[in-house]
């Protein structure tokens, strides 16, 4: 394994930042998809059920 005394070089830092950006974008897209799926679910007609599920999704449960 490479010893890392000086931190990441420019290229490695750039790649790392892009990976983190992509991870955050993917997490956001998953969150939006889950909320949309909850809105389409048949039990969303029950008052409060969809909002309760949405709250769990936003908490990452």
Long-range contacts (C-beta under 8 A, 24 or more apart in sequence): 31-57, 31-58
